[in-house]
Amino acid sequence: MTPAPSGAKILVVDDDPYVRKSLQAVLEAEGYQVVTAQHGQEGLRLLREECPDLVILDALMPGMDGWETCRRMRGLSAAPILILTARQNEEDRRRGLQAGATDYLLKPVSLNELCTRIRKALGSKSP
């Protein structure tokens, strides 16, 4: 795989601790800095505090769902937002993109594809 952009920070927001830990391990191995949140409110707080370069966001979370979290994040930051979810119908994809997501990926996702899409979303920050 191509090396990660130097210093790029990724915020992972997912209510599943296994998904958070797995993504964190994979992304840190790729050279990214990773911060994690278990729900939308925590994700919004970390977005303000950590100023990540990119957000990976689950759509299906208790409380504030990923769609609303995405809308609120978009009002606070221009960082790319990748929705990573098991919701695969066309309406959900449209809803995610309309909420301000940069890209929409389905679980389970190939780690090579995820890293490729992250590098693409980061664009000019790539080496």
N, C-alpha and C positions, 0 to 999 in steps of 0.2 A: 504494500500500500504506500501511497505518497505520504510524506511526513505531514503532521498537523501544522497549521499556521502557528508560528511562534507566539506563545503567550495567550492564545485564544481561550476564552473562558466560556464554558457551556453550563447553563442552568437546566437541570432535568427535573420536571414536575410530574410525578406519578404517585398514585396512592399505594401501589404495590411495592413493598420493600425489596422484593427479589428483583423486580425490574430496575428499580433505582440503583441497587448495588451492582447488578450486572452491567448496566450501562456505564456507571461510574468506572468500574474496573476496565472495561473495554476502551472507553474514551481516554482514561488516564494512560493506558498502555500506548495509545496513539499520540500522546504528548499534549493532550488538552488539560486545562485546569477545569475541574468539575465541582459544582455545588448542587445540592439536591434539596427538593422540597416535597412534602407528602400530600399537599393539597393546594388549591388555587390561592387562598389567602397568603399562605407562606411563600408561594411562588411570587406573588406580587411584591411582598416585602423584600425578598431576596433580589428581585429585579431592580428595585430602587437602591438597595444597599450594595450589591455586587456589580452592577452594570455589566452583565454578561454580553458577550459578542453574539451569542445564539441561544435560543431556548428550544428544548425538546419537551413537548407538552402532551400528556394523555388527555383524550377527550372525555372519557368516562371516569369521573371522580365524584365522590360524595360531596354534598354541600355545593360549592360553586363548581359547576362542570367546566370542562376544558373550553367550550365555546365562549362562555362568559369570561373566563380567565384570559383567553386569547384577545377578546375585544378590549378588556381593560389594559392588558399588557401593551397592545398596539397604541393605546392612548398615552402610554408612558415612554415607549421606546421604539426605535426603528430597527432594533435587532431582528434578524430573521427568526421566525417561529416555525418549527417543524412539528406538526401534529403526528404523533405515533399512537395508533389506536387499532383495536380489533374491529371497529365500525367500518364496514367496507362498502356500503351502498352509495350510489351516486349522490343522493341527497345529502348524506353526511359529508362527503368530500366538498360539495358545493357550500354547505354551511360552514365548514372549517375555513375554506378560502375566503368566503365573504366576511368571516369574523376577523380576517387579517393575517391568516397563516400564509407563510411563504411556500410551504410544501406539505404534502399529506402522505404519510407512509403507513402501511398496514403491518400489524403484528401477526405472526412473528416476522421480523425483518432480517434480511441478510445483513450481517455486520459490515461486509464489504460495501453493500449498497448504502447503508446508513452513513458510513464514513465518507463515501463519495458524495452523497447529497449534502452532508455537512460542509465539506470543502467547497462544493459548488455554491451553497448559500452564503458562505463567508466571502466568496468572490475575491475582491481586491486584497483581502487579508491573507490570501494563500501565497506561499513562496513562489 
